[in-house]
Structures are given as C-alpha cells and as structure tokens.
C-alpha cells in the first residue's frame, strides 16, 4: 500500500507543480493572441468569458493562419475591467451598452480599435459606452445585471451577432449561481484555477508536435486571404425565423424598460468577399433578414449593404486577411453609423418629450 501511494505521489507531484506554475504565469504565455489567452477554458464559476482586471500586450496572429507562413503579426493591447469585460474602466450607467460576440469584443483588434472605444473616442468622450462582449447567453446576463442593480439602465442597447450564429432566448438567472461566483472571485481564485486546469503548456506542446495551426481556407485568386468555412457556408432552414423571433424578444424587453434597441448583424467574411470564396452570387441571408426586421419595426443597421457600398469606392479591406473578424477599418466605418443613430434617436426622444401634454 505504501508503495502504491508513493507511486501515486510521484506521478502527481510534477503535475501539481506544473499546474501551480501555469496559474502564476501570464495568461498569454502559450497563446497566439490575447483573446484565447484571456478566455476561460473550463467550467469554473465566473460571470464573464474573459479574465477580469487584465492588461495584456503582445504580438498576435489571426485565427486562420497562426503558426503558418501566412500568419500576419500585429500588436494587440487588451484591458478588461473588474467584471471581465473589455473596457478601459467599469461604467455603471452608460449611454450605449454593447452586447455581442467576439466581433464586438474585438478579437484580433487592439484596445483603441474595438467598436465601443471607437464610438467613445469619435464622440470626444461625450457618449458613455460600456461593452459586455463576449458573454453567453449575453442578453440574459445583461438582464440579470440590470435586475440586480450591478449596472443602471442605458439609453440604448446595441446587440450584435455574427451571421452564422443564432441568438439565444432570454433566460432567468438564479441568485444561488451568482453567490457561488462571488465566492470563486475572491482573490481571483477562479482565474488561477482556470489557468491551472487548462494546462496551456501541455496543449501548446501537443499542438507543436502535431503541427496544428490555423486551418483557414485560401481564397480564389488571392493567396493572402483566408476564410473560415469557404464554400461550405450555409444556413439551416429555420435560422432566419428563429433569429427574428429572438431578436424581437430582445426589443420587447428593452421596450418594457423604455430602452432603445438596435440590432447589428455581422456578416461572415465569406459573405462580404463572396467572389473570392468563390460564390456565383453574394449570399442574401442578411438582406432577407433585414427585410423581415423592417416589417417587424426592429431598428437595425444593414451592415452588409454598408460594406458593399464601401467596397465600390475603396480598396482597403474590412476584415483581416488571416482572421475571421473585422478589422480597424470596419470598426471605424461602423462607429460613424452608430453615433449617427444615437444622436438621431436622442433628438427624436427630446421631440417626443416636448410634444407630450
């Protein structure tokens, strides 16, 4: 029995030492970009997808071509706030609250390039913004934060999801879960635990031995651009109606609290640069969805149309060559549209108040 226990101990000690070391190392030590390094990889209790109170600066690479000769090095700087969202600081009462996925979170973008910070800087800091991207199910988390008073009611909620995904219905969070989360957040224990359990060094070593890399698909006629799905991009039969129904439930929730709601569907890279996939014609899913949104009186920005119009007069790209996500040109373009919508909405709100008896 003693021999058995000695052997078990001999086996466990190196693993425990490695886990302790991993917990203490910077989160991006074995990552090709901050997004992966700062993202929780285990089921440890937490309220967001990213490690809180983090500042990370590194040379990063896109998700489609990392560890290949097509990888493009770009500096990225990330800041997450006390809740684990990508903001320069925590804002309790924002004018605009951004809710979305990795696009709004700014995967492969530096801190000043993400959409929320673009809006803040281009409005000369006159618009207070807060970003709770990425989180899942994101709108449910927003509802919980609002209900518990963690954040106050914003004037405008902007929700975004990439074309290939479907939003999730609003669910009600139980108080017990967040009590557990608060316990695990003491001393950032959940962060250290996650880093220890995911053993990034082992995963990195295994990936290097196996030669794993970004498995992007090259574009036709342009060897420098890569896609995620290529010609296999598709939508299921009921995707559009499901998306419309859930987005409408988001709007109704905001309406009940007198919060303005704006939906920004994000096109897949294959849809924007369809001729390089190649597709015979541009996928029309987002145009069909836009028509349904208008009929349902849901405010939205037709991002694909804006991109198409931009491409007619500009040669600069809107997506990274080596990544699935939009680049700084796109966030610069879309921030102008958002600011314009916000101020138009503000003027109409003032007019409505003045016209009330």
N, C-alpha and C positions, 0 to 999 in steps of 0.2 A: 504493500500500500504506500509506504514511504517513497519507494522508487517511482511509483506511478505519479504521485503528487509532485515529486521532484522533476519528473519529465514534463508534466503539465506546466509547472512554473517556468522551467527552462524554455518552453515553447512560447509562453505568454509574455514573459518579461520583454523581449525585443519588440513585440507588437505594441505593448503598452507604452514603451519608451518612444516608439515611432508616433503613436497617437498623441502623446504629450507634446512631442516636437512639432507635429503638424498643427496642433491647437495654438502654439505660440508663434509660428511662422506667419508672415504677411499672407493674406488670403489669395493673392495673385501669384504666389511663388511658382506654382505649377500650372498656370493658366495662360492661354494665348491672348486673352483680353480681359478687362475688368468685369464685364457682365457675367461671365462664367465664374470668375474667382469670388465675386461678392454675392453670388446667388446661393441660397440654402439648397443643399442637395439631399438632405434627409428629412424625416418627418418630425424633427424636433419642434416643440411648440413655439410659434412665432406669429407675429401679426402682419408681416410683410414678406416679400420674396427676397429682399436684399439685406445684408448685414447693416445694422444701424451705426450712426456716428463714425462713418468711414471716410477717409481721404486716400485716394489711390491715384498714382501717376505712373504710367508705363507705356512702352511702345507695344501697340496691339496689332492684331491681324484679323481679317474678316473670317466669318464662319464657313465660307465656301471654299477657301483656298489655304487655310492655315497649314503650315508645315509642308508647303509645296513651293515650287519655283515661281508660282503665280501670286504668292502672298504679297500683299502691299502693306508695308509698315506705316503706321500712323500713330502719333502721340495721342493718348487719351487721359483726361483728368476727370475723376469722379468724386463727388461728395454726396453722402447720404445723411439724412437728418436723424433725429432721435427715434423716429418711428421706423426707419429703414426704407425711406423713400428718397428718390434722387432730387433733392432740393438743397440750395445753399443754406437754408435755415428753415426751421419749422414755422409755418404760418397758420395760426389758429382760425383766422377769419379772412378768407381770400375772396377776391372779386371773381376770379375764374379758378375753378377746380378741374384739373385734367385727370381723367381716368382712362387707362388704356393698357396696352401690352408693351412688348419690347420696343416698338416704334416710338411711342410716347416716352418710354423710359430712356431712350437714346442709346440703344445698343450700337456700338461702333461710332459713337459721337462723343466729343469732349463736352465738358460741363456747360460751356457757354453756347454750344451748338444745339442743345436739346430744345424741343419746341416750347416748353414752358419758359425757359430762360430767354429764348428769342423774343417772346411776347413781352416779357418783363423789360428787357433792355431796349427794345424798339419803341416801347411806350414811355421811355425815360423814367421807368420805375413808377409810373402813375397807376398802372394796373397791378394789383397784388395777385400773385398766382401761387397755386400750390399743386403739386403733382403727386398722385398716389399710384403711379405706374412703376413697375408692373405689380399686379396683385390679382389673385384668383380665389373665388369669384369677385372681381373687382367692384362691381356696383353694390353688391351685398355688403362688402366691407365699408364702403362709403356710407351706406345706410346705417350701419352699426356705429360708426364713428360719430355720425350726426345724432343718433338716438342717445348715445351715452355722453354727449357733450364734449368729446375729445376735439372735435372741430365744430366751428359755427357754420351756419347756413351761408353758402356762397351766393353770389348774384347769378352766376352762370356755371353750369356743369357741361364740360365737353367730354364726350365719350368717343373712343376710337377702338376699332378692332381691325386686324388685317383681313383682307378679302377671303382668305382660305379658311378662316376660323368662324365659329358661331358663338355669339354671346350666351352667357349663362343666365337662367332665370334668377330673380331675386330670392334669396333665402334668408331666414331669420337666424342670426347667431345667438347661441345661448350664453348666458353670463358666466357659467362654470368654465367654459373653454378659455375665456379671456382672463379669468382668475388664475388658471394654470399657466397661461402665457406670462402673466406678470411675475409669477414665481421664477420661471425659467429665464426671465430677462434680468434678474438680479445679477449685477456684475457681468452682464453679457454672457452668462453661462451657456445660453442656447447657441451663441456664436461659436464659443470654444468647443462645445460638444459637437456641433455640426462639422467644424473643421477637423476634429479628431476622428469622427466616424466615417467621413467620406474618403479619408486616406488618399488625398490627391496625388501624393508622390508615387504610390503604387499604381494608380490609374495612369499617371503620366508615363511611368516606366513601361507599363504594359503596352500603351499606345505607341511608344517609340520602338519597342521591339517588334510589334506587329506592323509598324509602318502606317498607322492610322493617320489620316489627315482630313482636311475639308474635302468632301466628296461632291463639290459643285459640278454642274454640267456645263460644258463650254457652249457659248453662243455661236450661231452660224455666222461665219464671215468676220467674226471679231474674237480672236483668241484671248483677249484680255478681259472679256466679260463672262461672268458665270451665273448660272441660275440654280435655284433650289430644286424645283420639280421639272423644269423643262416642259416638254410636250405632254407630260402626264398630268399637268394641272387640270383639275376638274372640280365640279360641284355636284353634290348629291341632289336628287330631285326636289327635296323639301327644304333645302338650305335657305332659300330666299324667304319663304313664308315664315319659317322658324325665326330667322333673323329679324324680320319685320315685326313679328308678334312680340318678341322680347324687347326690341328697341322701343316699341310703343309702350310697353310696361314701364320702361325707364322714364319715358317722357311723362306718363301719368303720375308716377311717383314724384317727379320734380314739380309738376303742375300742382299737386296737392300741397306742396310746401311753398308755392309761389317762387320757384326757382326756374330760371330759363334753362332750356336744354338744347344742346347742339350735338348732332352725330356727325362724325368724320370717318367714313370707311376708308381704310388704307389699301390701295391696290397692291396686288402681288407684283413683283418685279417682272414676271413673265407677261403680265397684262400690259404694263407700260411699254416694255420693249418687245412686243409680240413678234415683230418682224425678224428678230434675231433668234427666236426660240427654235424654229420658226413656226408661226401660225399663219394660215391663209388670211385670216382677218382677226381683228382685236376681239378678245372675249368680251361679251356685252353684259355679263352678270351685274356689274356695278351700275351700268346705265339703266338696266331693268329695275334694279333695287331703288335707284334714285327716283324713278317714276312712281313707284309704289310709296316711297317716303313722302313725296309731294302730295299724292292723293290722300295720305293719312295725316297731312298737315304736321309732319315732323320736320323741324328745321334741320337741314344737313348741308354740308359742303360737298359738291361733286368733285372730289379730289382728282379723279381720273380725267375729267374734262379740263381741269386746270393744268394738269400735266401735259395733256395732248396739245393744248394751246401754247404752252411754254415751249414744247419741242419744235413747234413750227417756226419759231424765231430764234431759238437758242441751240447751241451745240453742246453746252455743258450738261453733264449728267445729273440726274435726280436721285440715283441710287449708287451705292458703292459698286465698283467693278467686282470685288471679291467678297461681297456680303449681300445678304437678303434684304437689308434695311436701307431706308432713305438716307441721304447724305445731308451735309450742311446747306447745300443749295436748296434742297426741298424744304427744310425747316424754315429757311429764310423766306422762301416764297409763301408757304402756308401761314406763317406768323402774320404776314400782312393781311391775309384774308380773315384770320381770326380777330385781329384788332379791329378791322373794319366792321365785322359782325357785332363785336362787343359794343362799339360806340353807337352803331345804328340802333342796337337794342336798348342802350341807355337812353337815347333820345326819345325813342318810342315809349319807354316806360315813364319818362318825365311828362310826355304829352298826355298819356293815359291818366296820370295823376291830376294834371291840370284840368282835364276835361270832366273829372268826376265832380258831381254836385256837392 
